[in-house]
């Protein structure tokens, strides 16, 4: 079954590349980037599949058992824009022309100096020969890294200044996952790219891991009153489990302290929250948002550009405060 999925996707990617990307790239004089165009076709195909599943499956689920009525349609439309930018590969195109050349230089320099790639799935004999086992191994490793990235976003004040944009959505829906500051996404993606190079995940596996992660996160953020039961809630992150992470005063603050911290940082697997004691299984569906947004009227922006500008202002302000503290 797993091999069939891989082969079917590969055939569709090849068709999209030969039918659309290759002719356009030759016409635009970008023949030297054909390999990158093939990869871009894969990302676009993954994004289209994800959006189709969101509209066909998650959307009807939201109408079936919503947590709350959606009254702020403008906020949701902005989240749709974030989703299209990320799922259709526009953000990755921007990275290709800006950050990727720097990573190519770095990894090339390391190889020249004898630092090769460590292939994690080759540590145990036979793992790399079974595609789905290798895929699951890398999925677990990336999710572990993602857990600690998420902890960092809620621990460091300068990083929270960026990540708080994601939590400022008062009307969570299946479109909310990609509502992030672009600098926040750049930092997270850069860490994952480095980890991928270090442990030797293949390009196809990396695309698959990102696809599974993003689609699951769309479900987690959905306006959906659903949990996975006593056992399921401890195997995979549910909409109920993740909504508590977004709840005002609960998910992004240490209990009773009003300081950075929180609960339920797991991206796919709640295992890490259980192991490191950050899990909360309270059966509740609270309002979402950021405390200073609700209690003090802090502005996080209504439109895409306003949100990005205010995020930069917050992080620079926080860095200035940290600088003054260190100089005292």
Secondary structure, DSSP 8 states (H G I E B T S, - for coil): -HHHHHHHHHHHHHHHIIIIIHHHHHHTT-GGGHHHHHHHHHHHHHHHHHHHHIIIIIHHHHHHS-SS----HHHHHHHHHHHHHHHTTHHHHHHHHHTHHHHHHHHHHHHHTT-----GGGSSTTTTTSHHHHHHHHHHHHHHHHHHHHHHHHHSHHHHHHHHHHHT-SS--TTGGG---HHHHHHHHHHHHHHHHHHT--HHHHHHHHHHHHHHHHHHTSS-----HHHHTTTS--HHHHHHHHBTTTTSB-TTT-SB--S---SS-THHHHHTT----------BS-HHHHHS-----SSHHHHHHHHHHHHHHHHHHHHHHHH-
